[in-house]
């Protein structure tokens, strides 16, 4: 299979876009040139004990929510948080520390639903957070400054992504009901219980008028 490179680098999934939409596949004629097949394994540490190495796990195969094996088509960067499993039943949260190419992986595989909802692995997430208040009650909460959702899909956010007085939706996981919050302080170091969701950039909206109109 051919391999697409910019210079000497093969781009990660999500790094090639048409407008704001991610490109999922590139073909040269009928030959897929990106993403290429992955051969190798990841090294990682346990979220519960970052000083302990987890067993290596496959970079090419994962398990879906039904326990079926699925292909993985991107190489995840160091620091990515995933759950790994050998059976699909018992899952362990780990942080990826490295990728070893063209090597035989271990028996563990990424539990792919975690790629769409990292909130099961909050022990892995750094404490960088925003202080915010619920628009309807003024209760203080802390929202992750490391991960967020966009249309319920997980994204990384930069340290300065949002500012004081910004109004956003926040939720505890990908499926929970969103609530309106307003940021009151940035650069916090508290454990967070919520994640921002910009809902594709449509907030603030009338749903959050109690914040916007104050």
Buried (B, 14 or more C-beta within 10 A) or exposed (E): EEEBEEEEEBBEBEEBEEEEEEBEEBEEEEEBBBBBEBBBBBBBBBBEEEEEEBBBBBBBBBBEEEEEEEEBBBBBEEEBBBBBBBEBEEBBBBBBBEBBEEEEBBEBBBBBBBBEBBBBBBBBBEEBBBBBBBBEEEEEBBBBBBBBBBEBEBBEBEEEBBEEEBBBBBBBBBEBEBBBBBBBEBEBEBEBBBBBBBBEEEBBEEBBEBBBEE
